[in-house]
């Protein structure tokens, strides 16, 4: 198991644009606008994840018809391995050209001296990312061999996919972002022959931005909204996490958690008295952890599409929430925990999928980019529960969520 050191946290609370509220004490119950009356929020701020847990999997080897070893399932393929894909420059009318020395094949960003931003401003008078360019890199490859991404402790700026996967994604994405292939390809040997995976970059047609020029909001929820078109993610997520938990607990325990939570919630909205609501929130957080590993609970979580059993579609906004009790919040190191992290799903192959995301870095160089104009987007690959290479385990692996940890599709 490889655990990456968590990166910087999302810095804002309750929509602050300058991070001034980042270090304040957590607010366990906040009345904020919702649908027709109010939305009750309990939050410690919009704090997102940095570098996440990545698990490595040894690939089985089976010789292909040509004698070249093939990749049989989602695997990490190391640079120099005899299964490693061939790198080519795609030519439509001519023979593909060798690209083994192309330094722009794999591009990621990394933190240096406490910042993901470079030391010098660019021509636009803004800081760009600390980029790492490689001609060779370890790869994570999907089960069906049609998605691949650099396996790195940094944050990949590109990934690889067949044209079929890219076309499918562009038909389903409804946010500001679309995907575009470049001429760089990985040729992967499979039992069915050679698969061509093209380097994929993001484009934002409305702003005529492509590749490394693409800029998103820095905050995770606003970035996911930009990518998927799903609005109001923080409020929707806060509402849905309790819908999921109360439904699950009502079914598992036989107690009406849905009714108890609804009654306490309505009392808080109508009168401003939150004691009953905070008490039931604590019970929900504690009770969920007590039963989360029970066989019946696991089956219901599969049905509700949550935690390690979550399987999102292209265009979905996904999230993880940490729901702590009052006692846990009171002793937590507020600089080391976050309530939620959001991302947008931009490609999928079977049970494997690619997310595009961003998060606020608490960096002076990023001033003015929290809600837009930030160059630090990145991609990640996730998979199914069976192999433990899923989004939920990645979130747990950061060690920065406390309480009951819940992952789900927001919409």
C-alpha positions as CSV (number, residue, x, y, z in Angstrom):
1,X,0.0,0.0,0.0
2,X,1.3,3.4,-0.9
3,X,-0.1,6.4,1.1
4,X,0.6,9.8,-0.2
5,X,1.0,12.7,2.2
6,X,-2.1,14.9,2.2
7,X,-1.8,18.2,0.4
8,X,-3.0,21.6,1.4
9,X,-6.6,21.9,2.5
10,X,-9.5,23.9,1.1
11,X,-9.4,27.2,2.9
12,X,-12.8,28.7,3.0
13,X,-15.9,28.4,5.3
14,X,-19.4,29.3,4.2
15,X,-18.4,30.7,0.8
16,X,-15.7,33.1,2.0
17,X,-13.6,34.4,-1.0
18,X,-10.4,35.3,0.9
19,X,-9.9,32.4,3.3
20,X,-10.3,34.6,6.3
21,X,-12.7,32.1,7.9
22,X,-10.4,29.2,7.4
23,X,-9.1,29.0,10.9
24,X,-12.3,29.8,12.8
25,X,-13.9,27.2,15.1
26,X,-16.3,24.8,13.3
27,X,-19.9,25.8,13.2
28,X,-22.1,22.8,13.9
29,X,-25.4,24.3,12.7
30,X,-25.8,27.2,10.3
31,X,-29.1,28.4,8.9
32,X,-28.6,29.3,5.2
33,X,-31.0,29.8,2.3
34,X,-32.5,26.6,0.9
35,X,-35.2,25.9,-1.7
36,X,-38.3,27.6,-0.2
37,X,-37.3,28.4,3.4
38,X,-33.8,27.6,4.8
39,X,-31.1,25.0,4.4
40,X,-29.6,24.0,7.8
41,X,-25.9,23.3,7.3
42,X,-23.5,21.9,9.7
43,X,-20.0,22.5,8.5
44,X,-16.4,23.2,9.4
45,X,-15.7,24.7,6.0
46,X,-15.0,23.9,2.4
47,X,-11.8,22.0,3.0
48,X,-10.8,19.7,0.1
49,X,-8.2,17.0,-0.4
50,X,-4.7,17.2,-1.8
51,X,-2.7,14.2,-2.8
52,X,-4.7,11.1,-2.2
53,X,-4.0,7.5,-1.3
54,X,-3.2,5.4,-4.3
55,X,-3.0,1.6,-4.1
56,X,-0.7,-0.4,-6.4
57,X,-1.8,-3.7,-7.9
58,X,0.5,-6.3,-9.4
59,X,-0.6,-7.3,-12.9
60,X,-0.9,-10.9,-14.1
61,X,1.1,-11.7,-17.2
62,X,-0.1,-13.6,-20.2
63,X,1.7,-13.7,-23.5
64,X,-0.1,-12.3,-26.5
65,X,-0.2,-13.8,-29.9
66,X,2.8,-11.6,-30.8
67,X,4.7,-12.8,-27.7
68,X,4.4,-9.4,-26.0
69,X,3.0,-9.6,-22.4
70,X,-0.5,-8.0,-22.1
71,X,-2.2,-6.2,-19.2
72,X,-5.2,-8.2,-18.0
73,X,-6.8,-5.9,-15.4
74,X,-6.5,-2.5,-13.7
75,X,-2.9,-2.4,-12.9
76,X,0.1,-0.3,-12.2
77,X,2.6,-0.9,-15.1
78,X,6.1,0.4,-14.3
79,X,8.2,2.2,-16.8
80,X,10.6,-0.3,-18.3
81,X,8.3,-3.3,-17.7
82,X,8.1,-5.6,-20.7
83,X,4.3,-5.0,-20.7
84,X,4.8,-1.2,-21.0
85,X,2.9,0.4,-23.9
86,X,4.7,1.7,-26.9
87,X,4.7,5.5,-27.3
88,X,4.0,6.8,-30.7
89,X,3.1,10.1,-32.5
90,X,-0.1,9.5,-34.4
91,X,-0.1,10.2,-38.1
92,X,-3.4,10.0,-40.0
93,X,-2.0,9.2,-43.4
94,X,1.5,8.0,-42.6
95,X,3.0,5.3,-40.3
96,X,2.9,6.4,-36.7
97,X,6.2,7.9,-35.6
98,X,8.3,6.7,-32.6
99,X,7.8,9.0,-29.6
100,X,9.8,7.3,-27.0
101,X,11.8,10.4,-26.1
102,X,8.9,12.9,-26.1
103,X,9.2,14.8,-22.8
104,X,5.6,16.1,-23.1
105,X,4.0,12.6,-23.0
106,X,3.3,12.7,-19.3
107,X,2.6,16.0,-17.6
108,X,1.8,16.5,-13.9
109,X,2.0,19.2,-11.3
110,X,3.7,18.9,-7.9
111,X,4.2,20.9,-4.7
112,X,7.6,22.6,-4.3
113,X,8.6,24.7,-1.3
114,X,5.0,24.6,0.0
115,X,3.3,25.7,-3.2
116,X,1.8,24.1,-6.3
117,X,2.4,27.4,-8.1
118,X,5.7,28.2,-9.8
119,X,8.1,30.9,-8.7
120,X,7.7,33.2,-11.7
121,X,4.7,34.8,-13.2
122,X,3.8,34.0,-16.8
123,X,3.0,36.4,-19.7
124,X,-0.5,36.9,-18.2
125,X,1.1,38.2,-15.0
126,X,-0.2,35.2,-13.1
127,X,1.5,32.2,-11.6
128,X,1.3,28.8,-13.4
129,X,1.7,25.3,-11.9
130,X,4.9,23.6,-11.0
131,X,4.9,21.2,-14.0
132,X,6.8,17.9,-14.3
133,X,7.2,16.6,-17.8
134,X,8.3,13.1,-18.6
135,X,8.9,10.8,-21.5
136,X,8.4,7.8,-19.3
137,X,6.2,7.2,-16.2
138,X,4.6,4.5,-14.3
139,X,1.0,3.9,-15.5
140,X,-2.4,3.0,-14.0
141,X,-4.4,1.1,-16.6
142,X,-8.1,0.3,-16.5
143,X,-9.5,-3.2,-16.6
144,X,-10.6,-2.8,-20.2
145,X,-7.3,-1.2,-21.3
146,X,-9.0,1.9,-22.7
147,X,-8.1,4.4,-19.9
148,X,-4.7,5.1,-18.5
149,X,-3.1,7.7,-16.3
150,X,0.3,8.5,-14.8
151,X,0.8,6.8,-11.4
152,X,2.3,9.6,-9.4
153,X,2.2,11.3,-6.0
154,X,1.7,14.5,-8.0
155,X,-1.4,15.6,-9.9
156,X,-1.7,14.5,-13.5
157,X,-2.7,17.2,-16.1
158,X,-3.4,14.6,-18.8
159,X,-4.7,11.1,-19.2
160,X,-5.0,8.6,-22.0
161,X,-8.1,7.0,-23.6
162,X,-9.4,5.5,-26.7
163,X,-11.3,7.7,-29.1
164,X,-14.5,5.8,-28.2
165,X,-14.2,6.7,-24.6
166,X,-13.5,10.4,-25.4
167,X,-16.4,10.6,-27.8
168,X,-18.7,9.0,-25.2
169,X,-17.6,11.5,-22.6
170,X,-18.2,14.5,-24.8
171,X,-21.7,13.4,-25.5
172,X,-22.5,13.2,-21.8
173,X,-20.6,16.1,-20.2
174,X,-22.9,19.1,-19.6
175,X,-20.5,21.5,-17.8
176,X,-18.0,23.9,-19.2
177,X,-15.3,21.2,-19.9
178,X,-14.9,19.0,-22.9
179,X,-12.1,16.5,-23.8
180,X,-9.8,16.6,-26.7
181,X,-7.2,14.1,-28.0
182,X,-3.7,15.1,-29.0
183,X,-1.4,13.2,-31.4
184,X,0.4,11.3,-28.6
185,X,-0.7,7.7,-28.3
186,X,0.0,4.7,-26.1
187,X,-0.2,1.4,-28.0
188,X,-1.3,-1.3,-25.5
189,X,-1.0,-5.0,-26.3
190,X,-4.2,-6.8,-25.4
191,X,-5.5,-10.3,-26.1
192,X,-7.7,-8.8,-28.8
193,X,-4.8,-6.9,-30.5
194,X,-3.3,-3.5,-30.2
195,X,-5.3,-0.7,-28.5
196,X,-4.5,2.9,-29.2
197,X,-5.0,5.3,-26.3
198,X,-4.6,9.0,-27.1
199,X,-3.4,11.6,-24.8
200,X,-6.4,13.6,-23.5
201,X,-6.4,17.2,-22.5
202,X,-9.3,19.4,-21.2
203,X,-10.8,22.2,-23.3
204,X,-13.2,25.0,-22.3
205,X,-14.8,26.1,-25.6
206,X,-16.6,29.1,-24.1
207,X,-13.2,30.6,-23.1
208,X,-11.2,29.1,-25.9
209,X,-8.9,27.5,-23.4
210,X,-7.2,24.1,-24.0
211,X,-4.8,21.9,-22.2
212,X,-2.5,23.6,-19.7
213,X,-4.3,26.9,-20.5
214,X,-7.5,25.6,-18.9
215,X,-8.5,27.3,-15.7
216,X,-11.3,26.3,-13.3
217,X,-12.4,27.6,-9.9
218,X,-10.0,26.5,-7.2
219,X,-12.6,25.5,-4.6
220,X,-13.5,21.8,-5.0
221,X,-17.3,22.3,-5.1
222,X,-17.1,25.2,-7.5
223,X,-14.6,23.3,-9.7
224,X,-17.0,20.3,-9.8
225,X,-19.9,22.5,-10.7
226,X,-17.8,24.1,-13.5
227,X,-16.9,20.6,-14.8
228,X,-20.3,18.9,-14.5
229,X,-22.8,21.7,-14.7
230,X,-24.4,20.5,-11.4
231,X,-25.1,23.6,-9.3
232,X,-25.4,24.1,-5.5
233,X,-23.2,21.1,-4.7
234,X,-22.3,22.0,-1.1
235,X,-25.9,22.4,-0.1
236,X,-27.1,19.4,-2.1
237,X,-24.3,17.3,-0.6
238,X,-25.1,18.4,2.9
239,X,-28.8,17.5,2.4
240,X,-28.2,14.2,0.7
241,X,-25.6,12.9,3.2
242,X,-28.3,12.9,5.9
243,X,-30.9,11.5,3.5
244,X,-28.7,8.5,2.8
245,X,-27.6,8.0,6.4
246,X,-31.1,8.2,7.9
247,X,-32.6,5.9,5.3
248,X,-29.9,3.3,5.8
249,X,-30.1,3.4,9.6
250,X,-33.9,3.2,9.6
251,X,-33.7,0.1,7.5
252,X,-30.9,-1.5,9.5
253,X,-32.0,-0.7,13.0
254,X,-35.8,-0.6,12.7
255,X,-35.7,2.8,14.4
256,X,-37.3,5.8,12.5
257,X,-34.2,7.9,12.0
258,X,-35.8,9.6,9.0
259,X,-38.7,10.8,11.1
260,X,-36.5,11.8,14.1
261,X,-34.1,13.8,11.9
262,X,-37.0,15.4,10.0
263,X,-38.8,16.5,13.1
264,X,-35.6,17.9,14.7
265,X,-34.7,19.7,11.4
266,X,-38.2,21.3,11.1
267,X,-38.0,22.4,14.7
268,X,-34.7,24.1,14.0
269,X,-35.9,25.8,10.9
270,X,-39.2,27.0,12.5
271,X,-37.8,28.1,15.9
272,X,-34.1,28.4,15.6
273,X,-33.6,25.9,18.4
274,X,-31.0,23.4,17.3
275,X,-30.3,21.2,20.3
276,X,-32.5,18.4,19.2
277,X,-31.1,18.5,15.7
278,X,-27.5,18.5,16.9
279,X,-28.3,15.5,19.2
280,X,-29.8,13.4,16.4
281,X,-26.9,14.3,14.2
282,X,-24.5,12.9,16.8
283,X,-26.6,9.8,17.1
284,X,-26.6,9.3,13.3
285,X,-22.8,9.7,13.1
286,X,-22.2,7.2,16.0
287,X,-24.8,4.7,14.9
288,X,-23.6,4.6,11.3
289,X,-20.1,3.7,12.4
290,X,-21.4,0.9,14.7
291,X,-23.3,-0.9,11.9
292,X,-21.3,0.1,8.7
293,X,-19.5,-3.3,8.4
294,X,-22.6,-5.4,9.0
295,X,-23.6,-7.6,6.1
296,X,-27.1,-6.0,5.9
297,X,-25.6,-2.5,5.9
298,X,-23.2,-3.4,3.1
299,X,-26.1,-4.6,0.9
300,X,-28.1,-1.5,1.5
301,X,-25.0,0.7,0.8
302,X,-24.7,-1.1,-2.6
303,X,-28.4,-0.3,-3.3
304,X,-27.9,3.3,-2.3
305,X,-24.7,3.7,-4.4
306,X,-22.6,4.9,-1.6
307,X,-19.1,4.6,-0.1
308,X,-16.8,2.0,-1.7
309,X,-19.8,0.6,-3.6
310,X,-20.5,4.0,-5.3
311,X,-20.4,3.7,-9.1
312,X,-20.9,7.1,-10.8
313,X,-21.6,7.9,-14.4
314,X,-19.9,10.3,-16.7
315,X,-21.0,13.9,-15.8
316,X,-21.8,13.0,-12.2
317,X,-20.5,15.2,-9.3
318,X,-19.2,12.9,-6.5
319,X,-18.3,13.8,-3.0
320,X,-17.1,12.5,0.4
321,X,-18.4,14.0,3.6
322,X,-17.0,13.6,7.1
323,X,-19.8,13.8,9.8
324,X,-18.3,14.1,13.2
325,X,-19.9,14.4,16.6
326,X,-19.7,17.5,18.7
327,X,-17.2,15.9,21.0
328,X,-15.0,14.9,18.0
329,X,-15.1,18.3,16.5
330,X,-14.2,20.0,19.8
331,X,-10.8,18.2,20.0
332,X,-10.0,18.0,16.3
333,X,-7.1,19.9,14.7
334,X,-9.1,22.2,12.5
335,X,-6.1,22.7,10.1
336,X,-5.9,18.9,9.5
337,X,-9.5,18.0,8.8
338,X,-12.0,18.8,6.1
339,X,-15.7,18.3,5.9
340,X,-16.0,17.4,2.2
341,X,-14.3,17.1,-1.2
342,X,-16.0,17.1,-4.6
343,X,-15.0,16.1,-8.1
344,X,-16.5,15.6,-11.5
345,X,-16.5,12.3,-13.4
346,X,-15.2,12.9,-17.0
347,X,-14.6,9.4,-18.4
348,X,-15.5,5.9,-17.6
349,X,-14.7,2.3,-18.6
350,X,-16.6,-0.4,-16.9
351,X,-16.1,0.1,-13.2
352,X,-13.1,2.4,-13.7
353,X,-13.4,6.1,-14.1
354,X,-11.5,9.4,-14.3
355,X,-12.2,12.4,-12.2
356,X,-11.3,16.0,-12.9
357,X,-10.9,18.2,-9.8
358,X,-9.3,21.1,-8.0
359,X,-9.1,22.3,-4.5
360,X,-8.1,25.6,-2.7
361,X,-4.4,25.6,-1.8
362,X,-4.2,28.3,0.9
363,X,-1.5,30.0,-1.2
364,X,-1.0,33.7,-1.6
365,X,-0.1,33.1,-5.3
366,X,-3.6,31.9,-5.9
367,X,-5.3,35.0,-4.7
368,X,-8.3,35.8,-6.9
369,X,-8.5,32.2,-8.3
370,X,-10.7,30.6,-5.6
371,X,-13.8,31.0,-7.6
372,X,-12.3,31.0,-11.1
373,X,-9.2,31.5,-13.2
374,X,-7.1,28.9,-11.5
375,X,-4.6,26.7,-13.5
376,X,-4.3,23.8,-10.9
377,X,-6.9,21.3,-12.3
378,X,-5.9,17.7,-12.3
379,X,-7.1,14.2,-13.2
380,X,-7.3,11.0,-11.1
381,X,-8.4,7.4,-11.8
382,X,-10.6,5.3,-9.5
383,X,-12.1,1.8,-9.6
384,X,-14.6,-0.6,-8.1
385,X,-15.0,-1.8,-4.5
386,X,-13.8,-5.4,-5.2
387,X,-10.2,-4.4,-5.8
388,X,-10.2,-1.6,-3.1
389,X,-9.0,0.9,-5.7
390,X,-12.0,3.2,-5.3
391,X,-12.7,6.8,-4.6
392,X,-14.0,6.1,-1.0
393,X,-10.8,4.3,0.0
394,X,-8.7,7.1,-1.5
395,X,-10.6,9.6,0.6
396,X,-10.2,7.5,3.8
397,X,-6.5,7.1,3.0
398,X,-5.9,10.8,3.3
399,X,-6.6,10.5,7.1
400,X,-8.3,13.9,7.0
401,X,-11.9,13.0,7.4
402,X,-13.2,12.5,11.0
403,X,-16.4,10.9,12.2
404,X,-18.7,8.9,9.9
405,X,-17.2,9.1,6.4
406,X,-19.7,8.9,3.5
407,X,-19.1,9.0,-0.2
408,X,-21.9,9.4,-2.8
409,X,-23.1,10.8,-6.1
410,X,-24.6,14.2,-5.4
411,X,-27.3,14.3,-8.1
